[in-house]
Amino acid sequence: MTHDTAATVLPLAPGHWTLDPFHSSVNFTIRHLGIAKVRGRFERLEAALYVGERADDVRVTATIDLASVDTGNPDRDVHVRAADLLDVEKRPTMTWTSTRVSGSGADWTMDGELTIGEVTRPVTLAVEFGGLVDVPMDGSRHAGFEATGEIRRSDFGLDFAPGLLGDVVRIQLDMQFVEPAGA
């Protein structure tokens, strides 16, 4: 069923929401040798969420420090940062800019553009709205989201070792944002 979300009133207060970096993560999974999965994460990210009155007014931006990759194996991480894979000297960051948000209830879709180095490609993420909660310690209100999707390494010129590493990279983002003060 298609929803006209342009006029959908959102359950979030309008304004600029800030990322709670202590409760947010960017994770990925890639196949190794076609038989096993390697999981990793990026430790350093910045993100912002702007909420307007309707879904059409929502904007999300994020910047991820590619040198902060952590696969649980320091030697592998050095290789992932090297010139034949991520090449963090030439491609220090990965950026995301949303272009459209649609959906209703807990299930949403976010279209956007992902840029790695000089290459920008459209990517669609499935977004689950986890809800809102007032944090007792400081009275702030947090919103939680999980976003999932896939990219192909080859679409971004990251085509080292086909067969050794899978082309498809699965992405999972767990994000918490803090409501604007006075909302």
Secondary structure, DSSP 8 states (H G I E B T S, - for coil): -----TT-B-SS-SEEEEE-GGG-EEEEEEEETTTEEEEEEES-EEEEEEE-SBGGG-EEEEEEEGGGEE-S-HHHHHHHHSTTTT-TTT--EEEEEEEEEEEETTEEEEEEEEEETTEEEEEEEEEEEEEEEE-TTT--EEEEEEEEEEEEGGGGT---SBTTEEEEEEEEEEEEEE--TT-
